[in-house]
Amino acid sequence: MDAVRGAALPLRRVIVTKWSQTRSASRRMTTTVYALLSLSIVALGTERVEGTSVSGTVVPSACTAPTIALHRITTQESAAVFAIDGQAGRIAVLEPFSVDLLDSTTGRRLWRSATSDFTQQLGVGVDDVDGRVFVSDAGTTNGKIGTPGGLTMLDERTGKVLGGDNVGELPYVITVDTVTHRVFVVGGRGPTVSVVDARTGHVVAMSPLDPQNYDIIRSLTVDPTGRWVYMSGDARITVLDGVTGDVKMQFASSAPPGEAASTGTPVLDALTGHLFVPAFLSDRHNVVTNVVTMFDLHHGTRLRAVTLPFYASALALDSRTDRVFAGGDNGFAILDGRTGRLLKIVPLKGTVVGLTTDGATGLVFVGSEPQPNTGPAHLSVVSACSGLVLHTMPLGGALTALSIDAHSGHLVLSVDGVVQLVSVAIGSH
């Protein structure tokens, strides 16, 4: 972790997740240390900081404004859902009735699964440690058609079916924890949370969710230590044991008493233990408020709710600057990941539909679509340090997915249902 200047915090025991700055060795390592943390908090456009002013935005001295060049590689894969192996540089994509594996550098297809194995794929996850691909399907079990709610395990090298198990009906949310070698799957009917051994493909635990208090599960977020899994729904956040899947804690996700909420996909700051949840709230008078709520997951308490002028349809965390980027209609907001305070709102044409960050380059990538939908989506490159928009490129169609591959450094997008790779070249003025 790079040392930065700032206010010193008291000596305390913390869990630090180390990320290698080289993409070829970016495997996650978790260690317990005693550390004197030194943090630098920069408020963009809201506080006086050392630096220069560019178009009304305060740019810290450590920030640079590099030139950006983007090059697009269009594959022949039709997929809106994919999972990335950032260790090996592989992308598992869900095609109709099949699963394909792509090389993240060239976009070349490495293998295709047997088309008879799947009927209605809903989710995909990759174990980049053991080299496994997991596919949840509404009509398969053990790689065979017939029993609803199957999870099929494939060999990432060959595409061969290695096994699988029943994980409940409509298994639409899936996440893989490479620390505990567990796969967590939420079934939409039942409802259930299944815990699968990532090395055997067999269910080791299945926890039913209370159907009387069940709400729509938006995402599963794994703590980097492997100890906890956070299940986010419209009404509550559920904390699961990372090994057994047992429910350890529940607390309201966003809405104060007497208000209704609809939440989006949250983002976890593993260093601070803060979970940021986007939502729009509706009170008894049908007055809607858009908020991003920061929770302390160590204690299950709500620390701060930040009101935004738009619904945050996409969130991303930049771990180097400890900032949260929240995108919505006509712009994106930048929040302090340590305090939850709103630092700045950056205007941007269209509605933000995707966000991802690259800790190795200090860049944020923002996908946006015009309002109303009268043209192609655009990809904007933003400095995580300054918040400045450095480059914008039209994508030629509708954007439905946006992520980044740590191995190649390529962006991975789904545009009009086709997988595209975008390489990023960084220069200087």
Secondary structure, DSSP 8 states (H G I E B T S, - for coil): -----SEE---EEEEEEE--SSGGG---EEEEEEE--EE----TTTS--SEEEETTEEEETT----EEEEEEEEEEEE-S-EEEETTTTEEEEEETTEEEEEETTT--EEEE--GGG-SSEEEEEEETTTTEEEEEETTEETTEESSSSEEEEEETTT--EEEEEE--EEEEEEEEETTTTEEEEEEEETTEEEEEETTT--EEEEEE--TTS---EEEEEE-TTSSEEEEEESSEEEEEETTT--EEEEEE-S--TT-EEEE---EEETTTTEEEEEEEEE-TT--EEEEEEEEETTTTEEEEEEEESS---EEEEETTTTEEEEEEEEEEEEEETTT--EEEEEEEEEEEEEEEEETTTTEEEEEEE-SSS-S--EEEEEETTT--EEEEEE-SS-EEEEEE-TTT--EEEEETTEEEEEEEEEE--
